[in-house]
Amino acid sequence: MKSGVFVLLLMLALPALAEDAEIEFLLTSVEQSGCTFIRNGDAHPPADAADHLRMKYDRAGSRVKGAEQFIDRIASKSSLSGRPYTIQCGDGEPYPTKRWLTERLAEYQAAQHLVSDATSQ
C-alpha cells in the first residue's frame, strides 16, 4: 500500500518537476549566454539578467505554471513599463528575448525527446 501511494505521489509530481527543470534550463541559458540583455533601455550582463528573472519568478510563485508561462509572463517584458526585453548576442542586432527563450526551450525539449527515445529502446 505504501509503495502504491509513493508511486501515485511521484506520478503527480513528475510534470511539475519537468516544468521546473525547463525553467531552470532557461535561467541557466540566460546566465551562461554571454549575451547582453536590454531591460527598459538599460543593458545588463547575463548573470544580472538571470538574477532579475529568478527574482520575478520567485515573486510570481504558483501563478506561473510551466516554461511557456514563464516566458510569456515573466521573461519577455517589464512588469513595470510593459516594454519588451531584448537580447543582443555579439555584434548581432537585438531581438526579442521571448523569441530567444522560446528557441532555447524548443532545443531543450527536442533534446529531452531524443534522450527519452534512446532510453526507451
CYANA upper distance limits for C-alpha pairs under 8 A (distance plus 0.5 A):
  1 MET  CA      5 VAL  CA      6.93
  2 LYS  CA      6 PHE  CA      6.74
  3 SER  CA      7 VAL  CA      6.62
  4 GLY  CA      8 LEU  CA      6.68
  5 VAL  CA      9 LEU  CA      6.63
  6 PHE  CA     10 LEU  CA      6.54
  7 VAL  CA     11 MET  CA      6.57
  8 LEU  CA     12 LEU  CA      6.77
  9 LEU  CA     13 ALA  CA      6.67
 10 LEU  CA     14 LEU  CA      6.58
 11 MET  CA     15 PRO  CA      8.26
 12 LEU  CA     16 ALA  CA      8.41
 13 ALA  CA     17 LEU  CA      6.71
 14 LEU  CA     18 ALA  CA      6.62
 15 PRO  CA     19 GLU  CA      6.70
 16 ALA  CA     20 ASP  CA      6.61
 16 ALA  CA     66 GLY  CA      8.24
 17 LEU  CA     21 ALA  CA      6.62
 18 ALA  CA     22 GLU  CA      6.77
 19 GLU  CA     23 ILE  CA      6.83
 19 GLU  CA     65 LYS  CA      7.97
 19 GLU  CA     66 GLY  CA      5.37
 19 GLU  CA     67 ALA  CA      6.61
 20 ASP  CA     24 GLU  CA      6.54
 20 ASP  CA     66 GLY  CA      7.62
 20 ASP  CA     67 ALA  CA      8.25
 21 ALA  CA     25 PHE  CA      6.51
 22 GLU  CA     26 LEU  CA      6.82
 22 GLU  CA     66 GLY  CA      8.23
 22 GLU  CA     67 ALA  CA      6.46
 22 GLU  CA    105 LEU  CA      7.60
 22 GLU  CA    108 TYR  CA      8.02
 23 ILE  CA     27 LEU  CA      6.76
 23 ILE  CA     66 GLY  CA      7.74
 23 ILE  CA     67 ALA  CA      5.78
 23 ILE  CA     70 PHE  CA      7.65
 24 GLU  CA     28 THR  CA      6.56
 25 PHE  CA     29 SER  CA      6.51
 25 PHE  CA    108 TYR  CA      8.32
 26 LEU  CA     30 VAL  CA      6.76
 26 LEU  CA    101 LEU  CA      7.19
 26 LEU  CA    104 ARG  CA      7.43
 26 LEU  CA    105 LEU  CA      7.37
 27 LEU  CA     31 GLU  CA      6.71
 27 LEU  CA     50 ALA  CA      6.07
 27 LEU  CA     53 LEU  CA      7.91
 27 LEU  CA     54 ARG  CA      7.81
 28 THR  CA     32 GLN  CA      6.54
 28 THR  CA     50 ALA  CA      7.83
 29 SER  CA     33 SER  CA      6.17
 29 SER  CA    104 ARG  CA      8.13
 30 VAL  CA     34 GLY  CA      8.50
 30 VAL  CA     35 CYS  CA      8.31
 30 VAL  CA     46 PRO  CA      6.29
 30 VAL  CA     47 ALA  CA      7.86
 30 VAL  CA     49 ALA  CA      7.62
 30 VAL  CA     50 ALA  CA      6.25
 31 GLU  CA     46 PRO  CA      5.26
 31 GLU  CA     47 ALA  CA      5.09
 31 GLU  CA     48 ASP  CA      8.25
 31 GLU  CA     49 ALA  CA      7.63
 31 GLU  CA     50 ALA  CA      5.77
 32 GLN  CA     46 PRO  CA      7.27
 32 GLN  CA     47 ALA  CA      7.91
 33 SER  CA     46 PRO  CA      7.02
 34 GLY  CA     45 PRO  CA      8.12
 34 GLY  CA     46 PRO  CA      6.67
 34 GLY  CA     89 CYS  CA      7.55
 35 CYS  CA     45 PRO  CA      7.51
 35 CYS  CA     46 PRO  CA      6.54
 35 CYS  CA     87 ILE  CA      7.11
 35 CYS  CA     88 GLN  CA      6.15
 35 CYS  CA     89 CYS  CA      4.88
 35 CYS  CA     90 GLY  CA      7.17
 36 THR  CA     43 ALA  CA      6.69
 36 THR  CA     44 HIS  CA      6.24
 36 THR  CA     45 PRO  CA      5.75
 36 THR  CA     46 PRO  CA      6.53
 36 THR  CA     87 ILE  CA      6.19
 36 THR  CA     88 GLN  CA      5.67
 36 THR  CA     89 CYS  CA      6.81
 37 PHE  CA     43 ALA  CA      6.12
 37 PHE  CA     44 HIS  CA      5.61
 37 PHE  CA     45 PRO  CA      6.88
 37 PHE  CA     46 PRO  CA      6.98
 37 PHE  CA     49 ALA  CA      6.88
 37 PHE  CA     85 TYR  CA      7.68
 37 PHE  CA     86 THR  CA      6.44
 37 PHE  CA     87 ILE  CA      5.01
 37 PHE  CA     88 GLN  CA      6.93
 37 PHE  CA     97 THR  CA      8.44
 38 ILE  CA     42 ASP  CA      5.85
 38 ILE  CA     43 ALA  CA      4.96
 38 ILE  CA     44 HIS  CA      6.60
 38 ILE  CA     85 TYR  CA      6.27
 38 ILE  CA     86 THR  CA      5.64
 38 ILE  CA     87 ILE  CA      6.43
 38 ILE  CA     88 GLN  CA      8.25
 39 ARG  CA     43 ALA  CA      7.02
 39 ARG  CA     44 HIS  CA      7.91
 39 ARG  CA     77 LYS  CA      8.34
 39 ARG  CA     78 SER  CA      7.57
 39 ARG  CA     83 ARG  CA      8.32
 39 ARG  CA     84 PRO  CA      8.00
 39 ARG  CA     85 TYR  CA      5.64
 39 ARG  CA     86 THR  CA      7.43
 40 ASN  CA     78 SER  CA      7.57
 40 ASN  CA     81 SER  CA      7.85
 40 ASN  CA     83 ARG  CA      6.82
 40 ASN  CA     84 PRO  CA      8.31
 40 ASN  CA     85 TYR  CA      7.72
 44 HIS  CA     48 ASP  CA      6.66
 44 HIS  CA     49 ALA  CA      6.62
 45 PRO  CA     49 ALA  CA      6.81
 46 PRO  CA     50 ALA  CA      6.63
 47 ALA  CA     51 ASP  CA      6.70
 48 ASP  CA     52 HIS  CA      6.65
 49 ALA  CA     53 LEU  CA      6.72
 50 ALA  CA     54 ARG  CA      6.58
 51 ASP  CA     55 MET  CA      6.67
 52 HIS  CA     56 LYS  CA      6.81
 53 LEU  CA     57 TYR  CA      6.55
 53 LEU  CA     74 ILE  CA      7.37
 53 LEU  CA     75 ALA  CA      6.71
 54 ARG  CA     58 ASP  CA      6.49
 55 MET  CA     59 ARG  CA      6.70
 56 LYS  CA     60 ALA  CA      6.66
 56 LYS  CA     74 ILE  CA      6.88
 57 TYR  CA     61 GLY  CA      6.93
 57 TYR  CA     64 VAL  CA      8.13
 57 TYR  CA     70 PHE  CA      7.86
 57 TYR  CA     74 ILE  CA      6.99
 60 ALA  CA     64 VAL  CA      6.77
 64 VAL  CA     69 GLN  CA      6.24
 64 VAL  CA     70 PHE  CA      6.52
 64 VAL  CA     73 ARG  CA      7.99
 65 LYS  CA     69 GLN  CA      6.53
 65 LYS  CA     70 PHE  CA      7.67
 66 GLY  CA     70 PHE  CA      6.75
 67 ALA  CA     71 ILE  CA      6.63
 67 ALA  CA    105 LEU  CA      8.22
 68 GLU  CA     72 ASP  CA      6.65
 68 GLU  CA    102 THR  CA      8.36
 69 GLN  CA     73 ARG  CA      6.05
 69 GLN  CA     74 ILE  CA      8.00
 70 PHE  CA     74 ILE  CA      5.64
 70 PHE  CA     75 ALA  CA      6.77
 71 ILE  CA     75 ALA  CA      5.29
 71 ILE  CA     76 SER  CA      6.32
 71 ILE  CA     98 LYS  CA      6.67
 71 ILE  CA    101 LEU  CA      7.34
 71 ILE  CA    102 THR  CA      7.85
 72 ASP  CA     76 SER  CA      6.29
 72 ASP  CA     98 LYS  CA      7.65
 73 ARG  CA     77 LYS  CA      8.21
 74 ILE  CA     79 SER  CA      8.30
 75 ALA  CA     85 TYR  CA      8.04
 75 ALA  CA     97 THR  CA      7.82
 75 ALA  CA     98 LYS  CA      7.41
 76 SER  CA     84 PRO  CA      6.25
 76 SER  CA     85 TYR  CA      5.94
 76 SER  CA     86 THR  CA      8.49
 76 SER  CA     96 PRO  CA      7.98
 76 SER  CA     97 THR  CA      6.26
 76 SER  CA     98 LYS  CA      5.36
 77 LYS  CA     82 GLY  CA      6.26
 77 LYS  CA     83 ARG  CA      5.93
 77 LYS  CA     84 PRO  CA      4.45
 77 LYS  CA     85 TYR  CA      5.41
 78 SER  CA     82 GLY  CA      5.34
 78 SER  CA     83 ARG  CA      5.95
 78 SER  CA     84 PRO  CA      6.80
 78 SER  CA     85 TYR  CA      7.36
 84 PRO  CA     96 PRO  CA      7.45
 84 PRO  CA     97 THR  CA      8.22
 85 TYR  CA     96 PRO  CA      6.62
 85 TYR  CA     97 THR  CA      6.02
 85 TYR  CA     98 LYS  CA      8.13
 86 THR  CA     94 PRO  CA      6.36
 86 THR  CA     95 TYR  CA      5.70
 86 THR  CA     96 PRO  CA      4.86
 86 THR  CA     97 THR  CA      5.16
 86 THR  CA     98 LYS  CA      8.40
 87 ILE  CA     94 PRO  CA      5.66
 87 ILE  CA     95 TYR  CA      6.09
 87 ILE  CA     96 PRO  CA      6.77
 87 ILE  CA     97 THR  CA      5.93
 87 ILE  CA    100 TRP  CA      8.17
 88 GLN  CA     92 GLY  CA      6.65
 88 GLN  CA     93 GLU  CA      6.53
 88 GLN  CA     94 PRO  CA      4.78
 88 GLN  CA     95 TYR  CA      7.17
 89 CYS  CA     93 GLU  CA      8.18
 89 CYS  CA     94 PRO  CA      7.90
 95 TYR  CA     99 ARG  CA      8.08
 95 TYR  CA    100 TRP  CA      8.23
 96 PRO  CA    100 TRP  CA      7.13
 97 THR  CA    101 LEU  CA      6.52
 98 LYS  CA    102 THR  CA      6.53
 99 ARG  CA    103 GLU  CA      6.65
100 TRP  CA    104 ARG  CA      6.86
101 LEU  CA    105 LEU  CA      6.59
102 THR  CA    106 ALA  CA      6.69
103 GLU  CA    107 GLU  CA      6.80
104 ARG  CA    108 TYR  CA      6.71
105 LEU  CA    109 GLN  CA      6.59
106 ALA  CA    110 ALA  CA      6.57
107 GLU  CA    111 ALA  CA      6.69
108 TYR  CA    112 GLN  CA      6.66
109 GLN  CA    113 HIS  CA      6.59
110 ALA  CA    114 LEU  CA      6.78
111 ALA  CA    115 VAL  CA      6.76
112 GLN  CA    116 SER  CA      6.58
113 HIS  CA    117 ASP  CA      6.61
114 LEU  CA    118 ALA  CA      6.59
115 VAL  CA    119 THR  CA      6.64
116 SER  CA    120 SER  CA      6.66
117 ASP  CA    121 GLN  CA      7.18
